[in-house]
């Protein structure tokens, strides 16, 4: 936030674009891990349809509007930062496997490694997207704590195949986020989130 306030945007713009391109590359590397294209396509399309019906993004924007006003967030930057950081930090295998590792009594090596990576990324994201990135900590706490506490019950569902397809689905969402960040399009990424759950369920049903 200090960088955003005191360093001219002209200095930060190109490094931030580099970060956004990295997010796209990370998304591609996650998406190509799929071993079942049909499940990936079904998860992202059906999940997006469900998200549209539930209007997840609209609800999120309405729910965070008072925070934008409370902290004088500029434009829609609060929601953009919150959503981008939340999806970036909550998708992928490290969040799930790390939570299970700790929940089943192991040393939280994966979560400690992930926290360092997330912290460094948060500095870059907050400089570009603002205060919403900070509040993604609430999402990360809720998501990882839930997985940790429910590790014993959820673990049978999170097979290697389920993890792979969920990671691939999250990769597509990261690509969409990077396109939004680069102002190339406007994709309602939040409404795609049910696809993560559907990816796991589809693997359980068909594989």
C-alpha positions in Angstrom: 0.0 0.0 0.0 3.0 2.3 0.7 4.3 1.6 -2.8 0.9 2.4 -4.3 0.6 5.7 -2.5 4.2 7.1 -2.9 5.7 5.5 -6.0 4.4 6.8 -9.3 2.3 4.3 -11.2 4.5 4.7 -14.3 7.3 3.1 -12.3 5.0 0.2 -11.1 3.0 -0.4 -14.2 5.4 -2.6 -16.1 6.5 -4.7 -13.1 2.8 -5.2 -12.3 2.1 -6.3 -15.9 4.9 -8.8 -15.5 3.2 -10.2 -12.4 -0.1 -10.4 -14.3 1.7 -12.3 -17.1 3.2 -14.6 -14.5 -0.3 -15.3 -13.1 -1.4 -16.2 -16.6 1.6 -18.6 -17.0 0.9 -20.1 -13.6 -2.7 -20.7 -14.6 -1.6 -22.4 -17.9 0.8 -24.6 -15.9 -2.0 -25.6 -13.6 -4.6 -26.1 -16.4 -2.5 -28.4 -18.5 -2.2 -30.8 -15.6 -5.6 -32.2 -16.4 -5.9 -35.7 -17.6 -9.5 -35.5 -18.5 -10.5 -32.6 -20.7 -14.2 -33.5 -20.5 -14.2 -33.1 -16.7 -12.3 -29.8 -16.9 -14.7 -28.4 -19.5 -17.8 -29.7 -17.6 -16.5 -28.3 -14.3 -15.8 -24.8 -15.6 -18.9 -24.5 -17.7 -21.4 -26.0 -15.3 -19.8 -24.3 -12.4 -20.0 -20.9 -14.2 -23.6 -21.5 -15.0 -24.3 -22.2 -11.3 -22.4 -19.2 -10.3 -24.4 -17.0 -12.6 -27.6 -18.3 -11.3 -26.5 -17.7 -7.7 -25.0 -14.3 -8.7 -22.0 -14.9 -6.5 -20.1 -11.9 -7.9 -23.0 -9.6 -7.5 -23.5 -10.7 -3.9 -19.8 -10.3 -3.2 -19.8 -6.8 -4.7 -22.8 -5.8 -2.7 -21.4 -7.3 0.5 -18.1 -5.5 0.1 -19.5 -2.1 -0.9 -19.6 -0.9 2.7 -16.0 -1.8 3.1 -15.1 0.1 0.0 -16.9 3.2 1.4 -15.5 2.6 4.9 -11.9 2.5 3.7 -12.3 4.9 0.8 -11.3 2.2 -1.7 -11.0 3.6 -5.2 -13.5 2.4 -7.8 -14.0 -1.3 -7.9 -10.4 -2.0 -6.9 -11.4 -3.5 -3.5 -13.5 -6.3 -5.1 -10.9 -6.9 -7.8 -8.0 -7.2 -5.3 -10.1 -9.4 -2.9 -11.3 -11.8 -5.6 -7.9 -12.0 -7.4 -5.9 -12.7 -4.2 -8.5 -15.1 -2.8 -8.6 -17.3 -5.9 -4.8 -17.2 -6.3 -4.2 -18.2 -2.6 -7.0 -20.8 -2.3 -6.6 -22.8 -5.5 -3.9 -25.2 -6.2 -2.6 -28.3 -4.4 -0.5 -26.6 -1.7 -3.5 -25.1 0.1 -5.3 -28.4 0.2 -2.4 -30.7 0.8 -0.9 -28.3 3.4 -4.1 -28.1 5.3 -4.5 -31.9 5.3 -0.9 -32.3 6.4 -1.4 -30.2 9.4 -4.9 -31.5 10.1 -3.7 -35.1 10.2 -0.9 -34.2 12.7 2.0 -33.6 10.4 4.5 -30.7 10.6 2.9 -27.8 8.4 5.9 -27.6 6.1 3.7 -27.0 3.0 1.6 -24.3 4.7 4.7 -22.5 5.9 6.2 -22.6 2.4 2.9 -21.4 0.9 2.7 -18.5 3.5 6.1 -17.2 2.4 5.1 -17.4 -1.3 1.7 -15.7 -0.6 3.3 -13.0 1.4 5.7 -12.0 -1.3 3.0 -12.1 -3.9 0.7 -10.0 -1.7 3.2 -7.2 -1.7 3.1 -7.0 -5.5 -0.7 -7.4 -5.7 -1.5 -4.8 -3.0 0.7 -2.3 -4.8 -1.4 -2.8 -7.9 -4.9 -3.7 -6.6 -5.1 -2.1 -3.2 -6.8 -2.8 0.1 -8.9 -5.8 -1.1 -5.8 -8.0 -1.2 -5.4 -7.6 2.6 -8.9 -8.8 3.2 -8.2 -12.0 1.3 -6.6 -13.1 4.5 -10.2 -13.8 5.8 -10.9 -16.1 2.9 -7.6 -17.9 3.3 -8.1 -18.4 7.0 -11.7 -19.7 6.5 -10.7 -22.0 3.6 -7.5 -23.5 5.0 -8.9 -23.7 8.6 -12.0 -25.5 7.4 -9.9 -28.0 5.4 -7.5 -28.5 8.4 -10.3 -29.2 10.8 -12.2 -31.4 8.4 -9.1 -33.2 7.1 -10.1 -36.7 8.3 -13.6 -36.5 6.8 -12.6 -34.8 3.5 -9.5 -36.7 2.7 -11.2 -39.7 1.1 -12.7 -37.4 -1.5 -9.5 -35.6 -2.3 -7.9 -38.3 -4.4 -4.9 -37.6 -6.6 -7.3 -37.3 -9.6 -9.6 -35.0 -7.8 -6.7 -32.7 -6.7 -5.4 -32.7 -10.3 -8.7 -31.7 -11.9 -9.5 -29.1 -9.2 -6.0 -27.6 -9.7 -6.6 -27.5 -13.5 -10.0 -25.8 -13.0 -8.4 -23.2 -10.8 -5.7 -22.7 -13.4 -8.4 -21.6 -15.9 -9.7 -19.1 -13.4 -6.2 -17.7 -12.9 -5.9 -17.2 -16.7 -9.2 -15.3 -16.6 -8.0 -13.2 -13.7 -4.8 -12.3 -15.6 -6.8 -11.2 -18.6 -9.0 -9.0 -16.4 -5.9 -7.5 -14.7 -4.4 -6.7 -18.1 -7.7 -5.0 -19.0 -8.1 -7.3 -22.1 -11.6 -8.4 -21.1 -14.0 -8.5 -18.2 -14.8 -12.0 -17.0 -16.9 -12.6 -13.9 -14.4 -15.0 -12.4 -16.1 -15.2 -9.0 -19.1 -16.9 -10.7 -16.8 -19.7 -11.8 -15.9 -20.7 -8.3 -18.5 -23.5 -8.0 -16.4 -25.2 -10.7 -13.8 -26.1 -8.1 -16.3 -28.2 -6.2 -17.8 -29.7 -9.3 -14.4 -30.8 -10.5 -14.0 -32.9 -7.3 -17.6 -34.3 -7.6 -17.2 -35.2 -11.3 -14.0 -37.1 -10.6 -15.8 -39.0 -7.8 -18.7 -39.9 -10.0 -17.0 -40.7 -13.3 -13.5 -41.9 -12.4 
